[in-house]
Amino acid sequence: MYFPTSAARQLSTVSALPDAPPEPVLCFSASPRKLLFCTLTRTTLTVWRVRPSTVLACLSRTSQSLDEHGENLSATWSPDGSRIIIQAPAFGSNAQRNFLAGAGEGLPLQSLSLAFEGVIRVDGNLLSVSPRKNCILFSTKNPSAVQRIPWPIYDESDGEFEEQSAKKLLIEEETWTVCEREFPWLVDSSVTVTKISHLATGLETWVTSDGRAYFVRLHDSIQFKDGPLYVEPRRATTVAVNEKFSLIAIGTQGGAVEYSSFPAPDGVTPKAQVIKITNPHNRESGAVLSMKWSSDGYVLAVGCQNGWAIFSVGGRCLAQGFGVDDRIDVEKFQDTFMCGIRDMFWSPGNFELLALAHPSDNSKGAFLNGQIFVIPFAKSATTGQHSPDNTRYAFLQMDDRALVYRGVDQPDMSVINPESDVWQHIKIPQAYLASNWPIQYSALSNDGRLIAVAGRRGLIHYSSSSGRWKLFADVIQEQAFAVKGGLLWFHHVLIAAVEVSKSHQIRLYSRDMELSNQNVLHRETVSSAVVILSLVDNSLLAYTADNMLTHYLIVPTDDTIKLHLCGSISFNGIIAAPSAVRVLSWMIPSAQKQLGDPVDDLAVATVLMMVGGQLVLLRPRKAGNQEVKYDMQIFADRIEFCWIHLRGIGALENSLWAYDGQGIRVWLNALAIESFPSSDRVQQSVKESVNIPLQFYPLSLLMDKGIIIGVEHEVGMRMNLPFVRFRHGTSSHLFLHHVLQYHLESGQVKEAVLLASHYEHLVFFAHALEILLHTVVESESTVEFDSDGTSNGIGGSRTLSSVIEFLDHFDAALDVVVGCARKTEMTRWKRLFDVVGNPHSLFETCLASKRLKTAGSYLLVLHNMEQLDEENQDAIRLLQSAIEAKDWQLCRELLRFLQSIDDSGKALSHALSETKILDSNVL
């Protein structure tokens, strides 16, 4: 999903003011839009631009100010980004350019000034400050209270800001004492509120001094709702809320992170998922200091006292860093963020993580305080938009390029070889990135040949056949619109949902024509912003922010291509938050496809959606002339992405695949609406057919090869380098045996044979069958058996019998059985061959069918099961056959085998004499 790449760069934190002594950075804070951030030292406030990373303004406090109001402690931006609040203890013009504009560096640097606005004196030891649109909310220790104060008022009479006291501006109802009377839902009323965080929706998270985290809802009048909303404590240190997935992350003093869904309306908090942060150096992670969700909600960055980690929304650890190898010279090592991160935030587009290194203790005292680093990331393009039917090509997006997985176009062995170079790097033109960074949407055609990307404004597209990008020749036309809602390829036509002049359109562009307003093939105006686009055959689905699903047919004409409106339907009362819809597709009954009017498709379509992290099917139900209603089936919660397979490979047709952060969950035939029972028997929740655990993050599903492709991050350290390098390595996992095992455990041998026949041509087919047999043999080893080897438990060897019956349909069966036996403990051989058959009979079958190598493998089994006679006639007969076939490599292996089973050499001498192999002069 998100993977660190390349190397981090360090920002200079030396004061921009002349003659100012260097000071460590105490904290940094991002503006609401993440385009700016500020750093704070003991005496200085500095405002930076994120891209390019440059100082825009700097304000230094005088010694008198420090004496009167105390040194700087922390800084926080107001919600509108116009003010910065600095917490202290109680007691520009445009820059001259002399460089080629990089990504996001084409726009002029804005003029920015910092002006001192005023001082608010707060008694009682200030603990936390949380700015709001019209006020500032803060907490104090003594007294233990939460208070609200309006923003300082500008006095136009003398052009100055008045210094105000909190007590002057507060009235009784604007100060709340932390006590049982005013906060009855507090578990312990003798606490202080140490950290307050405010969300755009008006929700609050509080951390109290006893280590509890509270999820607080406020009315506009700042009155608290009744009912406890706290999360059980494990010494909470910080909280991060993911509104995209309705998820709360809680960092703890012990270094763990806990995921919890939003509390229910009745105040009941769901059970938390505890995520342990482990590291390869077996060092303690230390307390969690900071956590930040990416703006798309897919990943959580966690900063700890002794390291950092990146987790997906499902709890998968995508990357981590906890110190350096012992062989690294810490005195020369510069990437101090590897040993702890105090604070962090994601840059626009989430391609970079800006991190403030935490002071680290080490024996040599080499690490400095207050260093800021920018860690680059590659992320899956599905985080921007997701086409669930495009499973073949993994597609990663970086800050300045796209990465396309090309292993699907290579030979089978290259696909499963982790050393294969299977990623194509496609650089995005600098001319587009300079003014339109960051990239917001990326789209890849189903054949993997066409790419389209859209940034802040405009769009561009690329063809792998020509190796060229196409850009707007007229920059004014490019800057006049922005892609909002996604991009899709329909053959050579690019479909884009755009916002232009505060209206919303769906535009069609041809890959073969130059990008310009004059060459737009079709414009379709929509009433509301597009949330997501989806393409099914020649039907375009547009789901908009007004909770409407609209169906268009893509209709070619003699000289162009157009959209034909078929109909729309409201999902009000079904989808509560339209912006949470991340995946969209549908299935149409065959009768409707063949004979029905496309205008009626919406009324009979079964709709697949992923809303937040919940994967659901909406099945239509209509009685007479009544409006369409839907029966909802919930497949799973906290899903990160899904794939669908509506046509093709045997039993995988109409299957649904989803990743939940731990593994792939597969629902076979879930999308087969033709055979679905009547609506009165609809199950609200459906258990998956197959669960495939994975040790890496999946990105691509090669249905025709039976392989899941993914990546895992790698950290490279060298003694001669003062920094670390990040990369992602490609991994693969065969899924065929998982699906076959499901069928065979269900006694569906015929279905298993039909599915496997589609993969019989693969070079690793026998290997997949061997994994299947080995898995079943190992799993049945836990069943208790009587002394005669028969099962006295439920199930017994029923599945094993089904597997052997299944294997008999394939030529590779004999190789699979002996390959499995040689990888299995000999204590399990008796049960295996009780079901398969006598190994001596299998040896004879191999010998008769001239499968000499396989027969040689069975010799070891016969020897260990004491089925070889004293004269070793079986080995001699096989040796004779190998001589006749001139398979001299096998001859050498058989002679070594005879030598190994008889140290006296008699067995070897007898075999040489019987076969007269020495007379052949070949060994």
KOLTORNU-165152 format. One record per residue (C-alpha): y, x, z; residue in one letter. Coordinates in steps of 0.1 Angstrom, whole numbers, padded with zeros to 4 digits, always signed. Layout:
<nodes>
YXZA...
</nodes>
This chain:
<nodes>
+0000+0000+0000M+0026+0026+0011Y+0017+0063+0010F+0039+0094+0018P+0042+0117-0012T+0057+0151-0021S+0077+0166+0007A+0104+0154+0031A+0139+0166+0027R+0162+0174+0057Q+0198+0162+0059L+0223+0186+0073S+0236+0173+0106T+0264+0199+0110V+0297+0182+0118S+0318+0174+0088A+0349+0182+0108L+0363+0218+0105P+0358+0241+0135D+0337+0214+0153A+0308+0230+0172P+0273+0219+0162P+0258+0191+0183E+0224+0174+0183P+0222+0139+0169V+0216+0115+0197L+0208+0085+0175C+0213+0070+0141F+0216+0034+0129S+0214+0017+0095A+0239-0008+0083S+0225-0044+0077P+0220-0038+0039R+0206-0002+0046K+0231+0013+0021L+0249+0032+0048L+0239+0047+0081F+0257+0064+0110C+0248+0093+0131T+0260+0098+0167L+0265+0130+0186T+0280+0135+0220R+0315+0134+0206T+0313+0124+0170T+0305+0093+0148L+0296+0100+0112T+0289+0075+0085V+0266+0084+0056W+0257+0069+0023R+0219+0066+0019V+0219+0075-0018R+0233+0100-0026P+0229+0113+0010S+0264+0123+0017T+0290+0119+0045V+0317+0093+0038L+0336+0093+0071A+0337+0111+0104C+0354+0102+0137L+0356+0126+0166S+0366+0115+0201R+0391+0135+0221T+0384+0151+0254S+0406+0125+0271Q+0385+0097+0256S+0354+0113+0268L+0368+0117+0303D+0379+0081+0305E+0350+0063+0288H+0321+0087+0290G+0301+0104+0262E+0284+0086+0234N+0249+0072+0240L+0240+0049+0211S+0255+0031+0181A+0248-0003+0166T+0263-0021+0135W+0277-0056+0136S+0258-0081+0114P+0285-0080+0087D+0286-0042+0086G+0323-0040+0093S+0321-0026+0129R+0301-0001+0148I+0296-0005+0185I+0292+0027+0205I+0275+0025+0239Q+0288+0050+0265A+0279+0056+0302P+0300+0038+0329A+0313+0069+0345F+0382+0094+0026G+0388+0091-0008S+0364+0092-0037N+0344+0125-0038A+0347+0148-0068Q+0315+0149-0088R+0301+0182-0100N+0265+0172-0105F+0242+0151-0127L+0238+0117-0111A+0204+0111-0097G+0186+0079-0088A+0212+0056-0072G+0240+0082-0075E+0257+0068-0107G+0280+0044-0088L+0313+0058-0074P+0314+0066-0037L+0333+0039-0020Q+0364+0048+0001S+0356+0043+0038L+0376+0049+0069S+0368+0048+0106L+0394+0034+0129A+0392+0031+0167F+0392-0006+0175E+0391-0009+0212G+0372-0005+0245V+0353-0031+0264I+0348-0022+0300R+0314-0034+0314V+0306-0031+0351D+0270-0028+0363G+0254-0001+0342N+0251-0013+0306L+0214-0014+0293L+0213-0029+0258S+0238-0041+0233V+0231-0066+0205S+0260-0075+0182P+0262-0110+0166R+0284-0126+0140K+0310-0139+0164N+0302-0121+0196C+0284-0093+0214I+0254-0099+0236L+0246-0073+0262F+0225-0068+0293S+0234-0050+0326T+0213-0035+0354K+0235-0043+0384N+0239-0072+0385P+0208-0080+0364S+0224-0102+0338A+0228-0111+0302V+0263-0116+0290Q+0283-0126+0259R+0317-0115+0249I+0338-0123+0217P+0348-0095+0194W+0380-0076+0204P+0412-0094+0192I+0437-0077+0169Y+0473-0081+0182D+0494-0084+0151E+0527-0081+0171S+0523-0044+0177D+0495-0035+0153G+0471-0025+0180E+0438-0037+0194F+0440-0048+0230E+0417-0032+0255E+0398-0061+0270Q+0377-0066+0301S+0344-0085+0299A+0354-0105+0330K+0386-0117+0315K+0369-0132+0284L+0338-0146+0300L+0336-0180+0316I+0308-0191+0338E+0284-0204+0312E+0287-0172+0292E+0270-0151+0318T+0234-0156+0327W+0219-0140+0358T+0183-0128+0354V+0167-0150+0380C+0140-0177+0383E+0166-0205+0382R+0182-0196+0349E+0150-0181+0332F+0121-0200+0347P+0097-0186+0321W+0101-0150+0333L+0068-0138+0349V+0088-0117+0373D+0124-0127+0379S+0132-0094+0397S+0136-0075+0364V+0163-0063+0341T+0165-0068+0303V+0163-0033+0289T+0163-0041+0252K+0176-0070+0232I+0170-0074+0194S+0184-0102+0173H+0169-0116+0141L+0187-0132+0111A+0170-0165+0119T+0185-0166+0154G+0154-0155+0172L+0154-0129+0200E+0130-0103+0213T+0136-0090+0248W+0119-0062+0267V+0122-0062+0304T+0119-0034+0330S+0084-0045+0340D+0071-0037+0306G+0068-0072+0293R+0080-0084+0258A+0094-0118+0253Y+0099-0139+0222F+0130-0159+0229V+0145-0188+0209R+0182-0196+0214L+0203-0227+0204H+0237-0223+0189D+0251-0231+0223S+0233-0201+0238I+0211-0223+0259Q+0175-0213+0263F+0146-0234+0253K+0121-0242+0281D+0087-0227+0281G+0072-0192+0285P+0070-0172+0253L+0062-0139+0267Y+0035-0115+0255V+0011-0102+0281E+0022-0067+0292P+0008-0033+0285R+0041-0016+0294R+0060-0026+0263A+0086-0002+0250T+0099-0018+0218T+0093-0048+0196V+0096-0053+0158A+0094-0088+0143V+0080-0094+0108N+0094-0127+0096E+0077-0125+0062K+0043-0127+0078F+0052-0144+0111S+0040-0114+0131L+0053-0095+0161I+0045-0058+0167A+0048-0045+0202I+0049-0008+0210G+0036+0004+0243T+0040+0032+0268Q+0004+0042+0262G+0010+0048+0225G-0008+0017+0211A+0007-0010+0189V-0002-0047+0194E+0001-0073+0166Y+0006-0109+0177S+0013-0140+0156S+0044-0160+0165F+0039-0182+0196P+0029-0218+0189A+0055-0245+0196P+0037-0253+0229D+0044-0217+0241G+0008-0205+0237V+0007-0169+0224T-0023-0160+0202P-0045-0132+0212K-0031-0098+0202A-0047-0073+0179Q-0046-0039+0196V-0042-0010+0172I-0049+0025+0186K-0030+0054+0171I-0054+0083+0167T-0047+0117+0152N-0070+0145+0139P-0057+0170+0164H-0069+0150+0194N-0034+0150+0209R-0019+0122+0228E+0005+0101+0207S+0029+0095+0236G+0049+0064+0241A+0060+0043+0211V+0098+0050+0207L+0107+0031+0175S+0091+0006+0150M+0105-0007+0117K+0089-0031+0093W+0096-0026+0056S+0119-0053+0041S+0089-0068+0022D+0070-0070+0055G+0039-0052+0042Y+0041-0020+0064V+0052-0009+0098L+0066+0025+0105A+0059+0037+0141V+0076+0066+0158G+0060+0081+0189C+0069+0109+0213Q+0044+0132+0196N+0041+0119+0161G+0043+0090+0137W+0022+0066+0117A+0024+0039+0090I+0004+0007+0094F-0002-0021+0070S+0003-0057+0080V-0034-0061+0085G-0036-0031+0109G-0048-0003+0085R-0034+0031+0092C-0020+0043+0059L-0006+0076+0070A+0001+0096+0101Q+0014+0129+0114G+0008+0143+0149F+0019+0180+0151G+0007+0208+0129V-0025+0229+0126D-0028+0257+0152D-0027+0282+0124R+0009+0272+0115I+0037+0294+0128D+0059+0269+0147V+0088+0293+0149E+0092+0290+0111K+0081+0254+0107F+0110+0231+0098Q+0094+0196+0095D+0099+0187+0131T+0094+0150+0125F+0057+0158+0124M+0058+0162+0161C+0077+0130+0170G+0102+0105+0157I+0128+0089+0180R+0143+0064+0155D+0138+0054+0118M+0147+0029+0091F+0136+0021+0056W+0160+0028+0027S+0167+0001+0001P+0136-0005-0019G+0115+0010+0008N+0108+0042-0012F+0121+0064+0016E+0118+0065+0054L+0147+0081+0072L+0136+0095+0105A+0154+0111+0135L+0131+0137+0149A+0123+0135+0186H+0128+0166+0207P+0094+0183+0210S+0082+0205+0237D+0062+0236+0227N+0055+0270+0241S+0078+0288+0217K+0107+0264+0220G+0111+0265+0182A+0119+0229+0175F+0155+0218+0175L+0169+0184+0185N+0185+0157+0164G+0173+0166+0129Q+0172+0138+0102I+0145+0138+0075F+0139+0116+0045V+0102+0110+0038I+0095+0098+0002P+0068+0071-0004F+0048+0057-0032A+0039+0021-0028K+0017-0004-0046S+0036-0025-0071A+0020-0056-0056T+0045-0054-0028T+0072-0065-0052G+0052-0090-0072Q+0015-0096-0076H-0006-0108-0105S-0040-0116-0089P-0059-0117-0122D-0049-0081-0132N-0076-0062-0113T-0083-0032-0136R-0052-0010-0134Y-0040+0003-0100A-0002+0005-0103F+0019+0025-0079L+0057+0027-0079Q+0077+0056-0067M+0114+0062-0064D+0118+0076-0099D+0085+0069-0117R+0055+0046-0122A+0019+0057-0116L-0008+0040-0136V-0046+0044-0129Y-0063+0053-0161R-0098+0059-0148G-0109+0025-0162V-0105+0040-0197D-0126+0071-0189Q-0164+0076-0187P-0183+0061-0157D-0188+0094-0139M-0151+0102-0141S-0143+0069-0123V-0163+0079-0092I-0154+0116-0093N-0125+0121-0068P-0115+0152-0085E-0108+0134-0118S-0072+0133-0130D-0069+0096-0134V-0032+0089-0127W-0006+0088-0155Q+0030+0096-0142H+0056+0078-0162I+0092+0089-0154K+0119+0062-0154I+0150+0072-0174P+0176+0088-0153Q+0203+0069-0171A+0190+0036-0158Y+0182+0048-0123L+0216+0063-0117A+0233+0029-0116S+0204+0006-0109N+0184+0022-0081W+0163+0011-0063P+0135-0005-0084I+0129-0040-0073Q+0102-0052-0096Y+0075-0035-0117S+0051-0053-0141A+0020-0039-0160L+0004-0058-0189S-0033-0067-0186N-0043-0040-0211D-0023-0014-0191G-0002-0004-0221R+0032-0020-0214L+0053-0015-0183I+0086-0032-0173A+0108-0023-0143V+0139-0039-0130A+0163-0024-0105G+0196-0036-0090R+0207-0049-0124R+0192-0053-0159G+0157-0042-0169L+0139-0017-0191I+0104-0015-0205H+0079+0011-0218Y+0050+0014-0242S+0023+0039-0237S+0015+0038-0274S+0049+0051-0284S+0056+0069-0251G+0092+0055-0252R+0114+0034-0229W+0137+0008-0243K+0171+0003-0225L+0201-0019-0231F+0224-0002-0255A+0253-0022-0241D+0257-0014-0204V+0279-0045-0199I+0250-0067-0210Q+0227-0048-0187E+0250-0052-0157Q+0256-0089-0163A+0222-0101-0149F+0197-0092-0122A+0160-0099-0122V+0152-0123-0093K+0117-0137-0092G+0096-0113-0112G+0085-0099-0145L+0054-0108-0166L+0039-0096-0199W+0025-0122-0223F+0010-0100-0250H+0040-0082-0264H+0065-0106-0248V+0082-0098-0215L+0090-0128-0194I+0118-0123-0168A+0132-0146-0141A+0169-0136-0139V+0201-0145-0121E+0232-0145-0143V+0267-0158-0133S+0253-0176-0102K+0228-0195-0124S+0191-0189-0129H+0171-0185-0161Q+0138-0175-0175I+0142-0152-0204R+0118-0139-0231L+0122-0105-0246Y+0101-0089-0274S+0087-0054-0269R+0092-0048-0306D+0130-0055-0306M+0159-0037-0290E+0171-0049-0257L+0202-0070-0261S+0215-0105-0255N+0213-0112-0292Q+0175-0105-0292N+0165-0128-0264V+0137-0149-0278L+0143-0178-0254H+0164-0189-0224R+0152-0215-0200E+0176-0226-0173T+0161-0235-0140V+0177-0255-0112S+0170-0230-0084S+0161-0193-0078A+0126-0184-0090V+0105-0172-0061V+0074-0162-0081I+0061-0163-0117L+0025-0166-0127S+0007-0166-0160L-0026-0184-0166V-0037-0182-0203D-0007-0196-0222N+0007-0215-0192S+0036-0202-0173L+0040-0213-0137L+0074-0210-0120A+0077-0216-0083Y+0113-0220-0072T+0133-0219-0039A+0137-0257-0039D+0099-0259-0033N+0091-0270-0069M+0062-0258-0091L+0071-0261-0128T+0047-0258-0156H+0056-0244-0191Y+0035-0239-0222L+0042-0207-0241I+0045-0219-0277V+0047-0195-0307P+0068-0206-0337T+0072-0192-0371D+0099-0168-0362D+0100-0167-0324T+0083-0179-0292I+0095-0206-0268K+0088-0223-0235L+0079-0260-0235H+0084-0278-0203L+0053-0298-0193C+0062-0310-0158G+0070-0302-0122S+0058-0312-0088I+0073-0309-0053S+0055-0291-0025F+0077-0305+0002N+0057-0312+0033G+0030-0287+0021I+0049-0254+0020I+0073-0250+0049A+0090-0218+0037A+0091-0213-0001P+0103-0177+0002S+0069-0168+0019A+0049-0176-0012V+0035-0143-0025R+0006-0152-0048V+0004-0181-0072L-0023-0192-0097S-0042-0224-0106W-0074-0237-0121M-0076-0266-0146I-0108-0287-0150P-0126-0281-0183S-0123-0317-0194A-0085-0315-0190Q-0083-0282-0210K-0103-0297-0239Q-0091-0333-0241L-0062-0337-0218G-0025-0336-0223D-0009-0304-0209P+0018-0326-0194V-0009-0339-0169D-0022-0304-0160D-0001-0303-0128L-0017-0336-0115A-0052-0322-0118V-0047-0285-0111A-0062-0268-0081T-0035-0244-0069V-0041-0210-0052L-0014-0196-0030M-0008-0169-0005M+0018-0180+0019V+0029-0152+0041G-0005-0138+0049G-0024-0171+0047Q-0047-0176+0016L-0051-0212+0007V-0064-0235-0020L-0046-0268-0026L-0070-0294-0042R-0053-0325-0057P-0062-0360-0047R-0048-0390-0065K-0057-0426-0061A-0045-0450-0089G-0008-0446-0096N+0000-0430-0063Q+0016-0396-0061E-0006-0365-0060V-0016-0353-0025K-0034-0321-0017Y-0063-0312+0005D-0057-0277+0019M-0085-0251+0023Q-0076-0221+0044I-0097-0190+0034F-0082-0164+0057A-0050-0154+0076D-0031-0121+0075R-0043-0113+0040I-0024-0084+0023E-0033-0093-0013F-0060-0110-0033C-0077-0108-0067W-0093-0136-0087I-0120-0135-0113H-0120-0168-0133L-0143-0158-0161R-0169-0132-0170G-0195-0114-0151I-0224-0136-0139G-0222-0148-0103A-0188-0131-0099L-0172-0157-0122E-0148-0179-0102N-0149-0155-0073S-0120-0148-0049L-0114-0114-0034W-0090-0106-0006A-0081-0076+0015Y-0073-0081+0052D-0065-0045+0063G-0101-0037+0072Q-0122-0046+0042G-0126-0068+0011I-0136-0104+0018R-0153-0121-0011V-0158-0159-0017W-0183-0163-0045L-0178-0194-0067N-0148-0204-0045A-0127-0212-0076L-0153-0232-0095A-0136-0266-0093I-0160-0283-0117E-0189-0282-0091S-0167-0289-0061F-0176-0319-0040P-0154-0350-0036S-0123-0346-0015S-0136-0364+0015D-0160-0335+0021R-0134-0307+0018V-0138-0280+0044Q-0105-0270+0059Q-0117-0234+0065S-0142-0214+0044V-0162-0184+0055K-0165-0156+0031E-0198-0148+0013S-0195-0110+0014V-0175-0086+0036N-0171-0051+0023I-0157-0026+0049P-0137+0002+0033L-0125+0036+0046Q-0096+0037+0022F-0069+0014+0009Y-0080-0006-0022P-0058-0009-0053L-0080-0018-0082S-0112-0038-0088L-0132-0027-0118L-0154-0058-0123M-0172-0044-0153D-0181-0012-0134K-0189-0026-0100G-0164-0003-0083I-0134-0007-0060I-0107+0020-0065I-0082+0030-0039G-0064+0059-0023V-0060+0076+0011E-0032+0099+0021H-0036+0136+0026E-0014+0161+0044V-0012+0197+0031G-0002+0226+0053M+0000+0263+0045R+0008+0292+0067M+0034+0305+0042N+0052+0271+0038L+0076+0259+0065P+0070+0222+0055F+0042+0198+0048V+0033+0183+0015R+0019+0147+0012F-0003+0134-0016R-0027+0106-0021H-0063+0112-0031G-0083+0087-0052T-0114+0071-0036S-0140+0047-0049S-0167+0024-0035H-0195+0006-0052L-0195-0031-0045F-0225-0042-0065L-0251-0038-0037H-0230-0059-0013H-0230-0089-0036V-0267-0084-0045L-0276-0082-0008Q-0259-0116-0002Y-0279-0133-0029H-0312-0117-0018L-0306-0126+0019E-0301-0162+0006S-0334-0160-0014G-0315-0162-0047Q-0335-0136-0066V-0328-0151-0100K-0290-0150-0094E-0293-0114-0082A-0312-0104-0114V-0287-0121-0136L-0258-0104-0119L-0274-0069-0120A-0283-0072-0156S-0246-0070-0165H-0245-0035-0149Y-0278-0021-0160E-0261+0001-0186H-0241+0021-0160L-0251+0056-0153V-0249+0049-0115F-0268+0016-0117F-0300+0031-0101A-0278+0047-0074H-0264+0012-0065A-0299-0002-0063L-0310+0026-0041E-0280+0019-0017I-0291-0017-0017L-0327-0009-0007L-0317+0017+0019H-0292-0008+0035T-0318-0035+0038V-0345-0010+0052V-0320+0003+0078E-0308-0032+0088S-0344-0044+0092E-0352-0014+0114S-0335-0033+0142T-0360-0062+0140V-0388-0059+0166E-0423-0056+0152F-0458-0060+0167D-0482-0030+0169S-0497-0040+0136D-0463-0037+0119G-0457-0075+0115T-0424-0090+0126S-0421-0111+0157N-0384-0117+0151G-0365-0141+0130I-0362-0131+0093G-0388-0103+0095G-0392-0086+0061S-0381-0116+0041R-0350-0099+0027T-0370-0067+0020L-0396-0087+0001S-0368-0103-0020S-0353-0069-0027V-0386-0056-0039I-0392-0087-0061E-0357-0082-0075F-0363-0044-0082L-0394-0052-0102D-0372-0066-0129H-0357-0032-0137F-0371+0000-0151D-0354+0021-0124A-0375+0004-0096A-0399+0033-0091L-0371+0058-0089D-0351+0036-0065V-0381+0032-0041V-0389+0069-0038V-0352+0079-0037G-0347+0055-0008C-0378+0068+0010A-0367+0104+0008R-0334+0094+0024K-0350+0073+0052T-0367+0083+0083E-0405+0086+0079M-0411+0062+0108T-0399+0034+0085R-0420+0044+0055W-0450+0023+0066K-0430-0009+0066R-0414-0001+0033L-0446+0006+0015F-0464-0023+0031D-0440-0044+0011V-0436-0022-0020V-0472-0013-0024G-0494+0018-0018N-0475+0049-0028P-0506+0063-0044H-0507+0034-0068S-0470+0039-0075L-0477+0076-0082F-0505+0066-0107E-0481+0042-0124T-0456+0070-0129C-0482+0094-0142L-0496+0068-0167A-0461+0060-0180S-0451+0097-0183K-0424+0094-0157R-0433+0128-0145L-0401+0136-0124K-0405+0104-0105T-0442+0111-0100A-0432+0145-0085G-0410+0128-0060S-0439+0106-0049Y-0460+0137-0042L-0439+0144-0011L-0444+0109+0001V-0481+0112-0004L-0482+0145+0014H-0462+0132+0044N-0483+0100+0046M-0515+0122+0044E-0527+0106+0012Q-0533+0139-0008L-0570+0150-0010D-0580+0185+0001E-0582+0198-0035E-0547+0184-0043N-0560+0169-0074Q-0529+0146-0078D-0506+0176-0078A-0528+0194-0103I-0530+0164-0126R-0492+0161-0125L-0489+0199-0131L-0511+0196-0162Q-0491+0168-0176S-0459+0188-0170A-0474+0217-0190I-0483+0194-0218E-0448+0180-0218A-0434+0215-0216K-0413+0205-0186D-0412+0240-0172W-0385+0231-0145Q-0409+0205-0131L-0437+0231-0133C-0418+0255-0111R-0410+0227-0086E-0446+0217-0083L-0458+0253-0078L-0432+0257-0050R-0444+0224-0035F-0480+0237-0034L-0469+0269-0018Q-0450+0250+0008S-0479+0228+0019I-0504+0257+0022D-0491+0290+0037D-0525+0307+0028S-0518+0303-0009G-0552+0288-0016K-0537+0255-0029A-0514+0274-0053L-0542+0297-0065S-0565+0267-0071H-0538+0249-0091A-0531+0280-0112L-0568+0284-0119S-0573+0247-0128E-0543+0244-0152T-0545+0280-0166K-0507+0279-0165I-0505+0317-0163L-0521+0320-0198D-0491+0301-0212S-0467+0330-0203N-0438+0307-0196V-0433+0311-0158L
</nodes>
